[in-house]
């Protein structure tokens, strides 16, 4: 394990150089990994592990669209694809990758298969951190570990196929066997992590829920809407408003930030852009800081978790979600985006 210094703050990290793939495979050579759930994270993690030489099986409810997708991806019913309980019984490592609501629902059926010495693996700290609300309390004689890729399962898979990696956090909640550390790092390397940085279950879920509601999704969509609407009501066309709000950010500027940092991006923009960005950034920061404080408190007190549990467990949740997503999809801004994307040179 290495220590990296971030502006005077040291963090524990593990890289592929310290823990190469060959070592990860050797660590898990006698293990059977069951991926429970084939939805958001399941396909990427399962396929990456399989192609990296790990022994992987899938546990998925049948019939379901996710079962059909698993079959399409090459998993064979009765050989590498089973119902959830059968896969859990066969496994020594259970990667619990169902949605948070589904984890709560399936837990009573899964728990009996968590026999001594097994490992229970999460990619999100929700179920454990809010155990008083979820009822997910693992037996004391199993390892409980976490690897949380910092992106979607789709991104994890895409970067893996490109020969790259998606950074992940790792955490150990319970080390019953004395092997929890080597197991969690081996699995993190196996799924294709670029490097792994240490956290704990609570910090992972607090940062994740804040990020999703904040700059990763909620805040950015809100800022998009505000700027787009400001431009539109002042006479700018949908194309111009979308290009200046979304397209230039995602296609031009954010790749530069990802490659070299915000300071480098600023330095390589026009002097007019530099001056304006530097002058206005503090005003935006000060305006939204109270909202982020409110958001974090809502996460820390469990209010956000309870909202998710209550809404996601409703039988008509998917139908209601589709109504909200359709409103977003059919808004003028994202309809303009659909047209703009079709005009990109690579789309022709």
Secondary structure, DSSP 8 states (H G I E B T S, - for coil): -EEEEETTEEEEEEETTTS-HHHHHHHTTT--EEEE--SSSHHHHHHHHHHTT--EEEE--SSSHHHHHHHHTT--BTTTEE-HHHHHHH-SEEEE-S-HHHHHHHHHHHHTT--TT-EEEESSSHHHHTHHHH-----TTSEEEEEEESS-HHHHHHHHHTT--EEEEEEEEE-SSS-HHHHHHHHHHHTTEEEEEE--HHHHHHHHHHHHHTTTTHHHHHHHHHHHHHHHHTT--HHHHHIIIIIHIIIIIHHHHHHH-HHHHHHTS-HHHHHHHHHHHHHHHHHHHHHHHHHHHHHHTTHHHHHHHHHHTSTTHHHHHHHHHHHHHTSHHHHHHHHHHHTSGGG-
